[in-house]
């Protein structure tokens, strides 16, 4: 028995490939989603099974003596398709197969819009957790194509984009593609958010060009709107974020955010992350929102209130701080004031440990701790006026003086 896995395209038989048409006409059993199996008229005598779970499909194939069976998938077999989980199970049971690809919904939609699709970013929101704001920001100006369905419908995704401040972007929704009731709507995101679409829809959002080019951490202080609110300085932000080893897709809290400089940089470095700037002062919250718009950090949200009460409703942050960050950085909060302490211990034995202590209201101050190394202590000035140094560290000519006049004769 050889099973044929067929990509059925958008749905209408006119979009099927020639190979798929031939295989369906010869099939004696069809397996797939209810929409595909019941809507296929090319094999009127074939037995039909409505199943999309790979384990169930394998059992159906193993229990019957079908010749030749066909498993139907919407769109293309290699584009967010169930073939990814079915093929390994077929191999385990010793069932041979062949795959016939189809026209994906993205290809069909691009053709209907008269647009090329090679630079589109593709995201599935069909039964999967999806953050449309993060995906649009991560695309860095490229169009984003969403496969929608269920709670991640086209209108729901547009509403989330509009709430984040991306409602002015241009978007298009394709509904019931290839069917007689096909509908394509092009408008701004905020307009699409107020409409309703069927679950059989796709969404294309034109990219949001980055407001601020992200090169590395440490945006210049002068780029931020500041007012009279304290701000963590550029050098400290760069060091702290480098030690933090920012990962995309995580949740971050900036407690006592001040002007939001750290929050903004986190949001820009990790566009798929959720960044929450916690601040209770009204003037500071206004500045955070202004800097959010200034830098296009739309994945940043302001949590206005005093910690720890303001943290109760926020999603839990990523607590797996890197070892380097736990070792060198300690962050403490007190209302809207934050302090960051970084300790740097040079490897040279004669050097002292340098401790930089930073508070947004006080600027940067540095203190040098007392040397702890024994060899470094030997370099301290002795009580007497005579300067002494360890023998191993004296200059070669100095050491030769003790060897007698024959080593270095007068003159």
C-alpha positions in Angstrom: 0.0 0.0 0.0 1.2 3.5 -0.9 -0.6 6.4 0.6 -0.7 9.7 -1.2 -0.5 13.0 0.8 -2.2 15.7 -1.3 -2.0 19.5 -0.8 -5.6 20.6 -1.8 -4.7 24.3 -2.3 -7.1 27.0 -1.0 -10.1 24.7 -1.4 -11.6 25.0 -4.8 -10.8 22.1 -7.2 -9.7 24.6 -9.9 -6.6 25.3 -7.9 -5.5 21.6 -7.7 -2.5 20.4 -9.6 -2.8 17.8 -12.4 -1.1 15.1 -10.2 -3.6 15.7 -7.4 -6.6 15.4 -9.7 -5.4 12.1 -11.1 -4.7 10.7 -7.6 -8.1 11.8 -6.3 -10.0 10.2 -9.2 -8.3 6.8 -8.4 -8.7 7.0 -4.6 -10.9 4.5 -2.8 -10.6 6.3 0.6 -10.2 9.9 1.6 -8.9 11.0 5.0 -8.7 14.6 6.2 -10.6 17.5 7.8 -14.4 17.6 7.4 -14.3 20.6 5.1 -11.9 18.9 2.6 -13.2 15.4 2.8 -16.9 16.3 2.4 -16.2 19.0 -0.2 -14.2 16.8 -2.5 -16.4 15.7 -5.5 -13.6 14.1 -7.5 -13.9 10.6 -5.8 -17.7 10.1 -5.4 -17.3 6.3 -4.6 -14.4 6.7 -2.1 -15.0 6.0 1.6 -14.4 9.0 3.8 -12.9 9.5 7.2 -12.8 12.8 9.0 -9.6 13.0 11.0 -6.7 15.4 11.3 -4.7 13.7 14.0 -1.7 11.8 12.6 -2.0 8.9 15.1 -5.6 8.3 14.1 -4.8 8.6 10.4 -2.1 5.9 10.7 -4.5 3.6 12.5 -7.1 4.0 9.8 -4.5 3.2 7.1 -3.2 0.2 9.0 -6.6 -1.4 9.7 -7.9 -1.2 6.1 -6.6 -2.6 2.8 -7.0 0.6 0.8 -5.6 1.0 -2.7 -4.8 3.7 -3.2 -5.6 5.9 -0.1 -5.3 9.7 -0.1 -4.8 12.0 2.9 -5.9 15.5 2.2 -4.3 18.7 3.6 -5.3 22.3 3.0 -3.0 24.5 1.1 0.5 23.1 0.5 1.8 19.9 2.2 5.0 21.7 3.3 3.4 25.0 4.6 2.3 24.6 8.2 0.9 21.2 7.3 0.2 18.0 9.3 2.6 16.1 7.1 5.4 17.1 9.5 4.0 14.7 12.1 2.4 12.1 9.8 5.5 11.1 7.8 7.6 9.9 10.8 4.7 7.7 12.0 4.2 6.3 8.5 7.9 5.4 8.5 7.6 3.6 11.8 4.7 1.5 10.6 6.5 0.6 7.3 3.9 2.4 5.2 5.2 3.9 2.0 4.0 7.3 0.7 4.3 10.0 -1.9 3.7 13.7 -1.4 1.9 15.9 -3.9 2.3 19.6 -3.0 -0.4 22.2 -3.6 -0.9 25.9 -3.9 -0.7 27.5 -0.5 -3.1 30.2 0.7 -0.2 32.6 0.8 0.7 32.0 -2.9 -3.0 32.3 -3.9 -3.5 35.5 -1.9 -0.4 37.1 -3.3 -1.6 36.4 -6.8 -5.0 37.9 -6.0 -3.3 41.0 -4.7 -0.9 41.2 -7.6 2.1 41.2 -5.3 5.3 39.2 -4.9 5.6 37.2 -1.7 9.2 36.2 -1.5 10.0 38.8 1.3 6.9 38.2 3.4 7.3 37.0 6.9 5.0 34.0 7.6 3.3 33.4 11.0 0.7 30.9 12.0 -2.0 32.1 14.4 -4.2 29.1 13.7 -4.6 27.3 17.0 -1.3 28.7 18.2 -0.3 31.5 20.6 0.6 34.5 18.5 1.7 38.0 19.4 1.0 40.0 16.3 2.7 43.1 17.7 6.0 41.3 18.2 5.9 39.6 14.9 5.3 42.9 13.0 8.1 44.6 14.9 10.5 41.7 14.4 9.8 41.8 10.6 11.7 45.1 10.5 9.5 46.6 7.8 8.7 43.5 5.8 5.1 42.5 5.3 3.8 39.8 7.7 1.4 37.1 6.5 -0.8 35.5 9.2 -2.6 32.2 8.9 -5.6 32.8 11.1 -8.3 30.8 12.9 -10.2 30.4 16.1 -9.2 33.1 18.7 -6.5 34.3 16.4 -8.9 35.5 13.7 -8.1 38.4 11.4 -10.2 41.0 13.3 -8.8 39.9 16.7 -5.2 40.3 15.4 -6.0 43.7 14.0 -7.5 44.8 17.3 -4.3 43.9 19.2 -2.2 45.8 16.7 -4.5 48.8 16.9 -4.3 48.8 20.8 -0.5 48.8 20.6 -0.4 51.9 18.4 -0.1 50.2 15.0 -3.6 50.9 13.8 -2.4 53.1 10.9 -0.6 50.3 9.1 -2.1 49.0 5.8 -3.5 45.5 5.8 -5.5 43.1 3.7 -7.8 40.2 4.7 -8.6 37.3 2.4 -11.8 35.4 3.3 -12.9 32.1 1.8 -10.2 32.2 -0.9 -10.9 30.4 -4.2 -14.5 29.8 -3.2 -17.5 31.5 -4.8 -18.0 33.7 -1.7 -14.4 34.8 -1.7 -13.9 38.3 -0.3 -10.7 40.5 -0.1 -10.7 43.7 2.0 -7.8 46.2 2.0 -7.8 48.9 4.6 -6.0 50.3 7.6 -5.6 48.0 10.6 -7.9 50.0 12.8 -10.7 49.8 10.2 -10.3 46.0 9.8 -10.4 45.7 13.6 -14.0 46.8 13.6 -15.1 44.2 11.1 -15.9 40.5 11.4 -14.4 37.8 9.2 -14.9 34.1 8.9 -12.4 31.7 10.5 -11.3 30.7 7.0 -9.3 33.9 6.5 -5.7 35.1 6.1 -4.3 38.5 7.0 -1.4 40.4 5.4 0.0 43.4 7.4 2.4 45.8 5.6 5.5 46.2 7.7 6.2 48.9 10.2 9.5 50.5 9.3 11.8 50.7 12.4 11.7 54.2 13.9 15.1 53.7 15.5 17.8 51.5 13.9 18.9 48.9 16.4 22.7 48.4 16.3 23.6 47.4 19.8 22.6 48.3 23.4 23.5 51.7 24.7 21.4 54.4 22.9 22.8 57.9 23.4 21.3 59.7 26.4 20.5 62.7 24.2 18.1 60.7 22.1 15.6 60.3 25.0 13.0 62.8 26.2 14.0 63.4 29.8 12.5 66.4 31.5 13.2 66.4 35.3 12.8 62.6 35.6 15.9 60.5 36.5 17.4 58.4 33.8 19.8 55.5 33.8 22.9 56.6 31.8 24.1 55.1 28.5 27.2 53.3 29.9 25.2 51.6 32.7 22.4 50.6 30.4 24.8 49.1 27.9 26.6 47.1 30.6 23.5 45.9 32.3 21.8 44.8 29.1 24.9 43.0 27.9 25.2 41.1 31.2 21.5 40.3 31.1 21.9 38.6 27.7 18.6 39.8 26.4 16.5 37.0 24.8 13.7 37.6 22.4 10.3 36.3 23.3 10.6 36.7 27.1 8.8 38.9 29.6 10.7 41.8 31.3 9.9 44.1 34.1 11.6 47.5 34.5 10.5 48.5 38.1 11.1 52.2 38.7 11.4 52.9 35.0 11.9 56.6 35.2 12.1 57.9 31.7 11.9 54.4 30.3 15.3 54.3 28.8 16.0 50.7 29.9 12.5 49.6 28.9 12.8 51.2 25.5 16.1 49.5 24.8 14.8 46.1 26.0 11.8 46.5 23.7 14.0 47.4 20.7 16.5 44.6 21.3 13.8 41.9 21.7 10.8 42.9 19.6 8.9 39.7 20.4 9.3 40.2 24.1 6.7 41.8 26.4 8.4 44.7 28.3 6.6 46.3 31.2 7.7 49.7 32.6 6.5 50.0 36.2 6.3 53.5 37.4 4.1 55.5 39.8 5.0 59.1 39.1 2.7 60.7 36.6 5.4 62.8 35.0 7.6 59.8 34.5 4.7 57.7 33.0 4.1 60.5 30.5 7.7 60.5 29.5 7.8 56.7 29.1 4.8 56.8 26.8 6.4 59.7 24.8 9.7 57.8 24.5 7.8 54.6 23.5 6.3 56.5 20.6 9.6 58.3 19.8 11.4 55.0 19.3 8.5 52.9 18.0 8.8 50.5 21.0 5.2 49.2 20.6 5.9 46.0 22.6 6.4 48.2 25.7 3.5 48.7 28.1 3.4 51.1 31.0 2.2 49.7 34.3 1.3 52.8 36.3 1.4 52.2 40.1 3.7 51.6 43.0 5.5 48.3 43.4 4.8 45.7 44.5 1.1 46.2 44.1 1.5 47.2 40.4 3.1 43.9 39.7 0.2 41.7 40.7 -1.5 41.7 37.4 1.6 41.5 35.2 2.7 38.2 33.5 5.6 36.6 35.4 9.0 37.8 34.1 11.9 35.6 33.0 13.8 34.8 36.2 16.6 32.8 34.5 19.2 35.5 34.6 22.5 34.7 33.1 25.3 33.7 35.5 27.3 36.8 34.5 24.3 39.1 35.4 23.7 37.4 38.8 27.4 37.7 39.6 28.1 41.2 38.6 24.8 43.1 38.7 22.4 43.7 41.5 19.3 45.7 41.0 17.2 47.2 43.8 14.1 49.3 43.7 12.6 51.9 45.9 9.5 53.6 44.6 10.5 55.2 41.3 14.2 55.3 42.1 16.4 52.4 41.0 20.0 51.6 41.9 22.3 49.4 40.0 25.7 48.2 41.4 28.3 46.6 39.2 31.5 45.2 40.6 34.5 44.7 38.4 37.5 42.9 39.7 40.6 43.2 37.4 42.8 40.2 37.0 46.1 42.0 37.7 47.2 41.2 41.3 48.3 44.7 42.1 45.0 46.3 40.9 42.1 47.2 43.2 38.5 46.2 42.9 36.5 49.0 41.3 32.9 49.3 42.4 30.6 51.6 40.4 27.3 52.5 42.1 24.7 54.2 40.0 21.4 55.9 41.1 19.3 57.7 38.6 19.0 60.8 40.8 22.6 61.0 41.7 24.4 60.3 38.4 27.5 58.1 38.3 30.0 57.9 41.2 32.8 55.5 41.6 34.7 54.4 44.6 37.9 52.3 44.9 37.9 49.7 47.6 41.0 48.8 49.6 43.3 46.3 47.7 43.0 42.8 49.0 45.9 41.1 47.1 49.0 40.5 49.1 51.2 41.4 46.2 49.3 44.7 45.7 49.7 45.5 49.4 53.5 45.3 49.0 53.3 48.2 46.7 51.8 50.5 49.4 54.2 53.2 50.7 55.9 51.8 53.9 55.9 53.9 57.1 59.5 55.0 56.6 60.7 57.3 53.8 62.7 54.5 52.3 60.9 52.9 49.3 61.0 49.1 49.3 59.7 46.7 46.7 59.5 42.9 46.6 62.8 41.4 45.2 60.9 39.7 42.4 59.6 43.0 41.1 62.8 45.1 41.3 64.4 46.2 38.0 67.2 44.0 36.7 69.8 46.8 37.3 68.6 47.3 40.8 69.0 43.6 41.6 72.5 43.6 40.2 73.7 46.1 42.7 73.7 43.5 45.4 75.9 41.1 43.4 79.1 43.1 43.9 81.1 45.6 41.9 82.2 43.1 39.4 78.8 43.0 37.8 78.7 46.6 37.0 82.2 48.3 37.3 82.2 52.0 38.0 81.7 54.3 35.1 
